[in-house]
Amino acid sequence: MLKDSLIYVAGHRGLTGSAIVENLRTKGYKNLILRSHAELDLTKQEAVEEFFKKERPEFVFLAAAKVGGIVANNRYRADFIYENLMIQNNVIHQSFLNGVKKLLFLGTTCIYPKNSPQPIKEEYLLTDELEYTNEPYAVAKIAGLKMCEAYNLQYNTNFISVMPTGIYGHNDNFNLENCHVLPALIRKTHLAKLLKEKKYAMLLQDIGVKNMSEAWEFLRRFGIDEGGITLWGSGVSRREFLHSADMADACVFVMENVNFKDLCGEGKDIKNTHINIGYAEDLSIKELALLIFKILDFDGELRFDTSKPDGTFRKLPDCSRLNALGWRRKIELVEGIKIVYEWYKKSVAKRN
C-alpha cells in the first residue's frame, strides 16, 4: 500500500475497525474510506455494489461483523450466521468485481474445533466439530476465509484472512447483554466496587437509570452485588487476550508485507492459508477475573454459575506463522487492562 492509496475499512466504528483506522492514520495513510452502518448497510447487496462502483477502493480491511460473547452467540444464532454471511459475501464479491488489489478478512479463533490440539495450528481447521454455543458465528467466519481462498485460486485475487485471538481495547462493547468476557468482567467488577463503596451517583450514571430500585434490578440480573460478582460456567476455560492496538498493528503489517502466494506452501491442495494473530499465552477465566479484581482494587467474592456453559475449554492459537513473518505484540495484558479501564471510566463520565 502507498500512503495515498484508497483504503476502505469496513466496520471502522467497532473495536477492531477503529483500531485499524488509528494505526493506518498513525502510519501516514491519508485516503481512508469510512462509512457507518447508517450510511452503508453491508448486508444489502445493491447498496454495497453501488458503493464499490462509486468509491473504487484499492485496499479493503473487512472488519465489519456481528459479534458478541457466549450469551449473544447462543441466543441470536440465526442473526449471527445470516448477518455475517451477508456482509462477507457482499464485500468480498464486490472487491473481486471492482479490482481491489488486496483484501484483509478478519475472522476469529472460534473457527477451530472444540477439542482441537493446543496450541492451535492453522491446519487444524475443519478437523473436528465446533463448540455448540458459537457454531453459527464460526461457520460464517469459516465460509469467509474459504471464500477468500476460493477467489484467490479461481480469479487470482489477493485476499488474505487473519484469525485474531480474543481482542479487547478502546471502543469495546461493555453491554452486559452481549459483550465478551473481558469487558464484562471489567464492568461487573467496577459496578460491584461502586456499590460496595456506596458511590450510588456514579453507579446510576453507569447503568443509566434514575433510582436505586432500577439499579438493583439491573445488578441482580447480571449477578452483581456489594459482595462480589457471578460468572457463567466454572471459570476453568482458558483464553488469550490481545489489545486491539496490537491486533491492528498485526493486520496492517500483514497487509503491507504478505501476499496470498506467500501462504500457499508446496502441497498439491492449497488450503488453510489464513494467519493466526496472537502471542501464544493464555489464562483461565477465573485467573482473569482475579487479575481484574486486583487491578481495580476490589476484594469481593468471585462466584460461578456452573449450570451455564463454559464454551470451548481452550483455544490458544499457534502464532508461529505470524512470528516467522516478523511481527510481535507490544502491550502486556496487565498494562492493557489498566488502559482499557481508564478509557471505560472516561467514556462513562462523558455521558453527562
N, C-alpha and C positions, 0 to 999 in steps of 0.2 A: 504494500500500500504506500502511496505517496501522501505527503501531508495535505495536499489539496484534492485527494480522491473523494468521490461522493460515497459516503458511508451511511447506510441505513441501519439503525439499531432498533429492532422490533422489541417492544416491551421496555422502553427506556425509563419508565417511571417505577418499575419494580426493583426488587433487591439486586438482582444480577444485572439488569439492563442499566440501571442508574450508575452502578459501579463501573461498568464498561465505558459509559459516556464520560465519566470523570477521568478514567485512565487515558482515554483517547485524547481528551482535551489537554490533559497534563503533558502528553507527549507531542502536542502540537498539531493534531489533526483538526482541520478547520471546517470542513464541509460535512457536518453531520446532519442527516435527515431524520427527524423525530416526529412521531405522530402519537397522540394519546388515543386511548380506546374510543373516546367520544368522536375524535376526528377520523379514525380508521378502525373499523371492526374487522379484525383479521379472520374471523370465521365466515365473512361474506366474500364469496368468490369474485363477484363482479367488482366490488369495491377494491379488492387487492389487485385485480387485473388493471383497473384504471390507474391506481396509484403507481404501479411499476412502469406502466407505459408513459406516464407523465414525468416521474422523477428520475427514472433511469439510474438507479444506484449501481455503483461498480462493485461494492463490497457490502455484505449483509451479515449482521450478527443477529441470529434468531434466538433471542432471549425471552420472547413473549410466550407465556404458558399459563394455564390454570394450575395453581399449586396450593398445597396445604399439608397439614400434619395428618397423623393417623386417623383422627376423628373425621376430618373432612374427606379424606380419601375413601374411607369405608362408607360414609353416609351418602356422598354425592358421586357414586360410581359412574353413573351414566354421563353426568356433566363432565367428569374428568376425562373420560375416553373420547367423548364427542368433541368437546371444545379443543382439546389438544390435537386431535387428528385433523380437524378442520384448519386450525392455524398453520400447522406444519404443511399440510398438503398445498394450501394456497400459496404460502410464501416460498416454499422450495420449488414448486412448479413454475411460478411466475419468475423466479430467479433464473431458472433454466431458459424460459421463453424469451427473457429480456437480456440475456447475455451477461449476467452477473459474473465477474471474474473469480470471486471466491466467496463462499458462504460458510459461516461457522454455526453449527446447530448445537444448542446446549440441551443435554439430557440430564440424567441423574444416575447415581449408583443403585437406585431402586430397580434398575433393569435386570440385575443379576439374580440368579436363583436363590431361593430362601435358604437353602443349605449348601451354598457354594463354599468350596475350599477357601481358606484365608491365608494371606491376603488375596483379593480377587483380581485375577488377570483378565485382560480384555477377552481372551479366548474362552473364558468360562460362560460367555453369553449363550443362552438357549440350551444349556446342558442339563437343566432340571426345571422343576416347577417354580413358579414365582410365589412370593408371600401374598396371601389372600387379600389382606386389607388394602394393599395398594396395587393390586393386579391391573385394574383398568388403566391407571396412570402409567404404569410400567410398560404395558402393551403399546400404548400410544407412543411412548418415547422410543421403544424398540423399532416401531414402524418408521419413526422419523429417521433414525440412524441408518436403517436398511434402505430407506428411500434415497438418502444421500449416496450410499454406496451404489445403488442400482443406477441412478442417474449418471454417476461418475463412469461406471462401466459401460453403459449404453451410449451416453451422449458426450463423454469426455469432459464433463464438468469438473469443477474443483471444489467440492462440497465436503467439509470436514466436520466430524462430530466429536464433541468432548463430553465426558461424563463426570461432572464435579461431584465431590463428596458433599456432606451437609454444609450448607452455606448460611452464614449469619452476618449481620452488619447493619450499616445505616439504611434507612428506608425499609427495614424488615417489617413483617406483619406481626403485630402484637395482639391481634384479636384472638381471644382465648377460644373462640368457637372453631377456628380453622388454622391456627398458626402452627409452626413447627416447634419442636420440643425446647430448643434453647431460648428463643424469645418468650415462650410460655413460662419457662422456669424463672426467667428474669422478672417478668411482670408479676407472677404469682408471689414470688419472694418479696418483691417491692411492696405489693399491696398488704401482705401479711405483716411486714415490718411497719408500715404506716399505721396499721390497725393496732399493733402492739404498742406503738409509741403514742397512740391516741392523736395522731395527726389527721383528724377527720376531714378538715377542709381540703387537704391535699388528696385524700382518699376519694372524696366525692368528685373532685376535679378529674382525677384519673379515670374513674369509672364513667363519669358523665351523667350523674344523677343528682337530684336535688336534696335528698334526705337519706338518713342512715337506714331507714326501713327498706328503701330500694337497694341501697348498697349491700345490706345483709343478704337480700335475695340473690344478688349477683355473686357475692362471695361464696355462699353456700353451694350455688350451682357449680362452681369450679373448685370446690374443695379447699377453700381458703378461710382461715380464722386466725385469731391472735396467737394461737398455739403453734401453728405451722401450716403446711400445705399437703394436699393429697394428689398423687400422680397415678396415671393409668399404668397397669402392669406391675411387674415385680421389681423393676429397676435394674435387672441384670443385663438387659440388652445393651450392646456396645455400639457407639457411634463415633465418627470422626467429624470435626468441625473446622471449616476453613473460612477465614474472614473474607467478605465479599471483595475487598480491595485486592487481596492476593488472587482470588479467583479471576477477577477482571484482568489482572496483570498476566496471568497464565493464558487467558483467552486471546488477548492482544498479541502476546508472544507467539502463540501458535499461528495466528492469522498472519503475522509478519514473517515467520520463519519456516512454516511447514506447508507442504502441498500434498495432495492425495497420493501422488506417485511415491512419496517418501514413506508411505504407510502400507504399501501393498505387499511387501515381502516377496518371497521367491516361490511360494507354493502355487499349485495349479488353481485352487479355488481362492479367490480374493474375498475375504470377509473379516469381520472383527477389526476393522481399520480405525475404530474410534480410539480416543485417548482418555484415560482416566486422569482426573485432576484432584490431587490431594497431597498428603505428605506421609501417609502410612503410620499414623499414630491414632489410637482411639482410647476411649474410656467408657465405663458403664454409665447409664442414665443416673444411677444412684451417686456415683462419683462426681458426675457433672453437677447434680443438684447440690451436693455438699460443697463443691467448689464455689458455686454461685452464692450459697449461704455465707461462706467465708468472705467472698469479695464484697458482698452487700452488707456484711456485718450483722447477720441475722442468726440468732441462736435458737430458732424454733424447731419443731418436730417435723421430720420428713416421713410421710405416710404413703402407703401404696395400696391401690385397689386392684387386687390380683384377680378379680372377676373380669377385668378388662384385658384386652390383648396387649402383648408386648411388641408385636410387629416382628420383623426379621431380627434374629438374635444378634447377628453381626454382619456388617458389610464394609469391611476395611479394604479399600482399593489398593491394588499393586500399582504404584506410580513409576515403575522403572522406565516405561516408555517415555513418559514426560521428562523424567530426570535425565535420561540419556540425551534428550534434546537440549538440555542445559538450563532448565527452569527450576527455581527453588522458592519456597514461601519465605515471607519476611515477618509476619505478625504471629507471635505466640498466642496460645489460647487465653491465658490469664490476661495478658495485655488487651487482647481483642474484646473480651467480655467487659473489661473496665471501660473501654472506649464506647462500646455499644450502650452500656448502662447510662453513661453520661449523656449520650445522644438521646436516649429514650426520655430521661428526665427533662431535658431541654424541650423536646418535642411536646411533652405534656404541658409544660409551663407556657408554651406559645399558644395554647388553646384559648387563653383569656385575652 
